Amino acid sequence: MTLFVGTSGWQYKDWRGVLYPAGCPMRLWLEEYTEHFATVEINNAFYRLPSRETFEDWRSRVPGDFVVAVKASRYLTHIKRLRDPQEPVARLMGHAEGLGDRLGPVLLQLPPTLKADAGLLDACLDCFPSGTRVAVEPRHESWWTPATRQVLENRGAALCWADVLSRPVTPLWRTTDWGYVRFHQGRARAWPHYGRRALETWVSRIEGTWSADDDVYTYFNNDPTGAAVRDATAFAGAARATSVPVTRTP
């Protein structure tokens, strides 16, 4: 197993002094980030899909071992609500493929008001180029059915395991030969940090589910006050303590 550990984004002003030296200009934060982490989730692509040229620029600025996960545009997931997916998926991938071999998984985070429709999800996943790793994060409880699981398994897509307040808010299904985990908010002090025991429990869940040949991508989305940086570091340490291979962390 290779455990990829990173954060959801890197451009947070309150990370100055936590991850970024006081004198490091914002235009160099990506390069500084890659010194400490080997993967990042581009979550601002959800709000505005960057141009292909922007993705190409990012590719030129990160090292060869760096992996970029991309959160799909809200146009596909929240405005179209997965309907008529051909054009939105083609545009998303046409831009994101500017990352070349640095492109990792694509995340589809569904709106909390979108109820289960296995056929709709299947049609959307069918639009992605062969070989694309797609993770799906449903947020309405109606999705937790055998039909949903079957679609994910048939398409080789991962159910995104999501944590809120140090608890899983999704089933812990393994639907393909790689995994994707998002940490949204912990319960430890100070908010929104995770506690040591919660992180160790997640390491145990992951280790008990995935085999030595699998990739598992994990991203901390609790960015305020630099909590994501500190928790990613602590999580990686807990994984290394059990001999799980982990990508670099601070």
C-alpha positions in Angstrom: 0.0 0.0 0.0 1.1 3.6 -0.7 -0.7 6.1 1.5 -0.8 9.5 -0.2 -1.3 12.2 2.5 -2.0 15.8 1.7 -4.5 18.7 2.1 -7.4 20.1 0.3 -5.8 23.2 -1.3 -2.6 25.1 -0.3 -3.5 28.8 -0.6 -4.5 29.7 2.9 -3.2 32.9 4.5 -3.3 31.5 8.0 -0.8 28.8 7.0 1.9 31.4 7.0 4.1 30.5 9.9 2.6 27.0 10.0 3.8 25.6 6.7 5.1 28.7 4.9 8.0 30.8 6.2 7.1 34.4 6.9 9.2 35.7 4.1 7.9 33.3 1.4 5.7 35.2 -1.2 2.4 33.6 -2.0 3.4 33.1 -5.7 5.9 30.5 -4.4 3.6 28.7 -2.0 3.0 25.8 -4.4 6.7 25.1 -4.7 7.0 25.4 -0.9 4.1 23.0 -0.4 5.7 20.4 -2.6 8.8 20.4 -0.5 6.6 19.1 2.4 3.9 17.1 0.7 3.7 14.8 -2.4 0.0 15.3 -3.2 -2.7 18.0 -3.0 -6.4 18.1 -3.7 -7.4 21.1 -5.9 -10.7 21.9 -4.3 -11.1 25.4 -5.6 -11.7 23.9 -9.1 -15.2 23.2 -7.6 -16.0 26.9 -7.6 -14.2 27.9 -10.8 -12.6 25.4 -13.2 -9.1 26.5 -13.9 -8.0 26.8 -17.5 -5.9 24.1 -19.1 -3.1 26.6 -19.2 -3.3 26.9 -15.4 -3.1 23.2 -15.0 -0.2 23.1 -17.4 1.6 25.8 -15.3 1.0 23.8 -12.1 2.5 20.7 -13.8 5.6 22.6 -14.7 6.0 23.8 -11.1 5.7 20.5 -9.2 8.2 17.6 -9.0 7.8 14.4 -10.9 6.5 12.4 -8.0 3.8 14.9 -7.2 0.1 13.8 -7.5 -2.8 16.3 -8.0 -6.3 15.3 -7.2 -9.0 17.5 -8.8 -12.4 18.2 -7.3 -15.0 18.4 -10.2 -16.6 21.7 -11.0 -19.9 22.4 -9.3 -21.4 23.0 -12.8 -21.4 19.2 -13.2 -22.3 18.2 -9.7 -24.5 21.0 -8.3 -25.9 22.9 -11.2 -26.4 20.1 -13.7 -26.8 17.6 -10.8 -25.1 14.9 -13.0 -27.6 15.4 -15.8 -26.3 15.6 -19.4 -22.8 14.9 -18.2 -21.0 14.5 -21.6 -20.0 18.2 -22.1 -19.2 19.1 -18.5 -17.1 15.9 -18.1 -15.3 16.6 -21.4 -14.6 20.2 -20.4 -13.4 19.1 -16.9 -11.0 16.5 -18.3 -9.9 18.6 -21.2 -8.6 21.2 -18.7 -7.4 18.8 -16.0 -5.4 16.7 -18.4 -3.0 19.7 -18.7 -1.5 18.1 -15.5 -0.3 15.2 -17.7 1.2 12.4 -15.6 0.7 14.5 -12.4 -3.1 14.1 -12.6 -4.4 11.8 -9.9 -8.1 11.0 -9.0 -11.0 13.2 -9.8 -13.5 13.8 -7.0 -17.2 14.1 -7.5 -18.7 15.6 -4.4 -22.5 15.4 -4.7 -24.9 18.0 -3.3 -26.5 17.0 0.1 -29.9 17.5 -1.6 -29.2 15.1 -4.5 -31.0 11.8 -3.7 -29.9 8.5 -5.0 -30.2 7.8 -8.7 -27.9 4.9 -9.7 -28.6 5.3 -13.4 -27.7 8.9 -13.3 -24.4 8.2 -11.6 -23.6 5.3 -13.9 -24.2 7.5 -17.0 -21.9 10.2 -15.6 -19.1 7.8 -14.7 -19.4 6.4 -18.2 -18.3 9.8 -19.7 -14.9 9.7 -18.1 -11.9 8.6 -20.2 -10.9 5.0 -19.6 -8.3 4.7 -16.8 -9.4 7.9 -15.0 -9.6 7.3 -11.2 -12.9 8.8 -10.1 -14.0 9.1 -6.4 -17.6 9.8 -5.5 -18.7 11.5 -2.3 -22.5 11.2 -2.0 -24.0 13.2 0.8 -27.6 12.1 1.0 -28.3 8.9 2.9 -30.5 7.5 0.2 -27.3 6.6 -1.7 -26.3 3.8 0.7 -27.8 1.0 -1.2 -26.5 -2.1 -3.1 -27.4 -0.4 -6.4 -25.0 2.4 -5.7 -22.3 0.1 -4.6 -22.7 -2.0 -7.7 -22.4 1.0 -10.0 -19.2 2.1 -8.3 -17.8 -1.4 -8.5 -18.7 -1.9 -12.2 -17.1 1.4 -13.1 -14.0 1.0 -11.0 -14.9 4.1 -9.1 -14.0 4.6 -5.4 -16.6 5.5 -2.8 -15.0 8.5 -1.0 -14.8 7.8 2.7 -15.7 11.0 4.5 -15.2 12.0 8.1 -17.0 14.7 10.0 -16.4 15.2 13.7 -14.1 12.2 13.8 -16.7 9.8 12.6 -17.4 8.2 9.2 -20.4 9.7 7.5 -20.3 7.2 4.6 -20.3 3.4 4.5 -16.8 2.0 4.6 -17.2 0.2 1.2 -14.2 -0.9 -0.8 -15.5 -0.6 -4.4 -12.2 -0.7 -6.4 -8.5 -1.4 -6.0 -7.7 2.1 -4.6 -9.1 4.3 -1.9 -10.0 8.0 -1.2 -10.6 9.5 2.2 -11.5 13.1 3.1 -11.2 14.6 6.6 -13.6 17.5 7.0 -13.6 18.4 10.7 -12.3 16.9 13.9 -13.5 17.0 17.5 -10.3 17.9 19.3 -9.3 21.2 20.7 -8.7 23.6 19.2 -11.4 23.4 16.5 -11.2 21.9 13.9 -8.3 19.6 14.8 -8.4 15.8 15.0 -7.3 13.9 18.1 -4.5 11.3 18.1 -6.9 8.4 18.8 -9.2 9.4 15.9 -6.3 9.5 13.5 -5.0 6.1 14.7 -8.5 4.6 14.2 -8.5 5.8 10.6 -5.1 4.3 10.0 -6.5 1.0 11.3 -9.5 1.2 9.0 -7.4 1.9 6.0 -4.8 -0.7 6.8 -7.5 -3.3 7.4 -9.2 -2.6 4.0 -6.5 -2.1 1.5 -3.7 -4.5 0.4 0.0 -3.9 -0.1 -0.5 -3.1 -3.8 -3.2 -0.5 -3.4 -3.0 3.3 -3.5 -5.0 5.3 -0.9 -5.4 9.0 -1.2 -6.1 11.0 2.0 -6.8 14.7 2.2 -7.4 17.0 5.2 -10.0 19.7 4.4 -10.0 21.2 7.9 -7.8 24.1 6.8 -8.5 26.9 9.4 -5.6 27.8 11.6 -3.4 25.3 9.8 -5.2 22.3 11.4 -5.0 20.4 8.1 -1.2 20.6 8.0 -0.8 19.5 11.6 -3.3 16.7 11.3 -1.9 15.4 8.1 1.5 15.2 9.7 0.1 13.4 12.8 -1.9 11.0 10.6 1.2 10.2 8.5 3.2 9.6 11.7 0.5 7.2 13.0 0.6 5.3 9.7 4.4 5.0 9.7 4.2 3.6 13.2 2.4 0.6 11.7 4.8 0.3 8.8 2.5 1.7 6.2 4.4 3.4 3.4 3.5 7.1 3.4 4.3 9.9 1.0 6.3 12.8 2.5 4.8 15.1 5.1 6.3 17.9 7.2 
